[in-house]
Amino acid sequence: MPSEAAIEADLRARLVPLEAYRRHLNGDDFVSGWLAVDQPMIDTFADATRDHQFIHVDPERARAEAPFGGTIAHGFLTLSLLSTLAFEALPGVEGTRMGINYGFEKVRFIAPVKSGARVRGRFRLVGLVERAVSLQSSWEVAIEIESGAKPALTAHWITLAVIEPREEGTPS
């Protein structure tokens, strides 16, 4: 696992001026690398959420009784991966003090993520609201399953970047 300093350095390397960030609006997709969703990850999530339904945590029973051929990740586990996939793929804005999950307009779970599958995030900036000390970004997102015909999920995700206040007369 990378150190806190390494994570911070990686984030700083992807910061862009606000003017450059604006140019991403309705532009190209940002795509993360692939991330394996394995049984230990699923089990840890089950423990954290107390959701131990057999389709997630009992490989033998899931193979015998569920239509998926084995265990699958929780939908909410898949949704929660947006944060880490976004951190890897998306630019940040210079002067950002912190990023906050603001919410979702829509989430749809399209296809199950089988244990052992790899997923990646696809993000497209479709809205931007600028305020004196924040930027509200709206993203059309999908979590894709490697070799899958359909994404695991699609969503309209809203994030908030708390930024340093701009001084009057300072270009943005």
C-alpha positions in Angstrom: 0.0 0.0 0.0 1.4 3.4 -0.9 2.4 5.8 1.9 0.4 8.9 2.7 3.2 11.0 1.2 3.1 9.0 -2.0 -0.7 9.4 -2.3 -0.4 13.1 -1.6 2.3 13.5 -4.2 0.2 11.6 -6.8 -2.7 13.9 -6.1 -0.7 17.0 -6.4 0.7 15.8 -9.8 -2.8 15.7 -11.2 -4.0 19.2 -10.0 -4.9 21.5 -12.8 -5.8 25.2 -12.9 -9.5 25.9 -12.8 -9.4 27.2 -16.4 -8.1 23.8 -17.6 -10.6 21.9 -15.5 -13.5 23.8 -17.1 -12.3 22.6 -20.5 -13.2 19.0 -19.5 -16.9 19.9 -19.3 -18.7 17.6 -21.8 -15.3 16.5 -23.1 -13.5 13.2 -23.2 -14.0 10.4 -20.7 -11.5 9.8 -17.9 -10.8 6.1 -17.4 -9.2 4.4 -14.4 -7.0 1.3 -14.5 -8.5 -2.1 -13.7 -9.1 -3.1 -10.1 -9.7 -6.8 -9.0 -12.7 -7.4 -6.8 -11.7 -10.6 -5.0 -13.4 -12.7 -2.3 -11.4 -11.1 0.6 -12.6 -7.7 -0.5 -16.2 -8.9 -0.7 -15.9 -10.6 2.7 -14.4 -7.5 4.3 -17.2 -5.4 3.0 -19.7 -7.9 4.3 -18.2 -7.7 7.7 -18.2 -3.8 7.6 -21.8 -3.7 6.5 -23.1 -6.8 8.3 -24.5 -8.0 5.0 -23.5 -11.7 4.9 -26.1 -12.9 2.4 -24.8 -16.2 0.9 -24.6 -14.8 -2.6 -21.7 -12.7 -1.4 -19.9 -14.8 1.2 -20.5 -18.5 0.6 -18.9 -19.6 -2.7 -20.1 -23.2 -2.5 -23.7 -22.3 -1.8 -23.7 -19.4 -4.3 -22.4 -21.9 -7.0 -25.2 -24.3 -6.2 -28.2 -22.0 -5.6 -27.5 -18.6 -7.2 -27.7 -17.9 -11.0 -24.3 -16.2 -11.0 -22.0 -19.3 -11.0 -20.4 -18.2 -7.7 -20.3 -15.2 -5.3 -20.8 -11.6 -6.4 -19.9 -8.3 -4.9 -22.5 -6.3 -3.1 -23.9 -3.5 -5.2 -22.9 -1.0 -2.6 -19.4 -2.3 -2.6 -19.2 -1.7 -6.4 -20.7 1.8 -5.9 -18.2 2.5 -3.1 -15.3 1.8 -5.5 -16.1 5.0 -7.4 -14.0 6.9 -4.9 -10.8 5.0 -5.4 -11.3 4.7 -9.2 -12.0 8.4 -9.4 -9.0 9.2 -7.3 -6.8 7.4 -9.8 -8.4 8.8 -13.0 -9.7 12.3 -12.4 -7.9 15.6 -12.3 -8.2 17.8 -9.3 -8.3 21.6 -9.2 -5.5 23.7 -7.8 -6.4 25.2 -4.5 -8.7 22.4 -3.5 -8.7 21.9 0.3 -10.9 18.8 0.3 -13.2 16.8 -1.8 -16.7 15.7 -0.7 -19.2 13.2 -2.0 -22.3 15.4 -2.5 -24.6 12.7 -3.7 -26.2 10.9 -6.6 -29.1 11.8 -8.9 -29.4 8.3 -10.2 -27.7 4.9 -9.6 -28.5 1.8 -11.6 -27.0 -1.7 -10.9 -26.9 -3.2 -14.3 -24.8 -6.4 -14.0 -23.3 -8.3 -11.1 -19.6 -8.2 -10.4 -18.4 -11.8 -9.9 -15.7 -12.5 -7.3 -12.4 -12.4 -9.1 -13.6 -9.9 -11.8 -11.8 -6.7 -12.6 -13.6 -3.4 -12.9 -12.7 0.1 -13.9 -14.3 3.5 -13.7 -15.3 5.6 -16.7 -16.1 9.3 -15.9 -17.4 12.2 -17.9 -17.8 15.7 -16.5 -21.3 16.9 -17.5 -22.0 19.7 -15.2 -20.0 22.3 -13.2 -21.3 24.9 -10.7 -18.8 27.4 -9.5 -19.2 29.2 -6.2 -16.8 31.4 -4.2 -15.3 28.6 -2.2 -16.5 25.4 -4.0 -16.9 23.6 -7.3 -19.8 21.2 -7.7 -19.0 18.7 -10.5 -21.6 16.4 -12.0 -20.3 13.2 -13.5 -21.9 10.5 -15.7 -20.1 7.4 -14.5 -20.0 3.8 -15.2 -18.1 0.9 -13.6 -17.2 -1.5 -16.3 -16.5 -5.2 -15.9 -13.5 -6.5 -17.9 -14.9 -8.6 -20.8 -18.4 -7.8 -19.7 -21.1 -6.9 -22.2 -22.8 -4.5 -19.7 -21.4 -2.2 -17.0 -21.8 -3.2 -13.4 -23.5 0.2 -12.7 -24.2 3.6 -14.1 -24.8 6.7 -12.1 -25.0 10.5 -12.1 -22.6 11.4 -9.4 -22.1 14.9 -7.8 -18.9 15.8 -6.1 -17.9 19.0 -4.3 -14.4 20.4 -4.1 -13.9 22.9 -1.3 -11.4 25.5 -2.7 -9.4 28.3 -1.4 -11.4 31.6 -1.7 -10.4 33.5 -4.8 -9.3 37.1 -4.2 -11.2 39.8 -6.1 -9.4 40.6 -9.3 -7.6 37.3 -9.3 -8.1 35.4 -12.6 -9.7 32.0 -12.3 
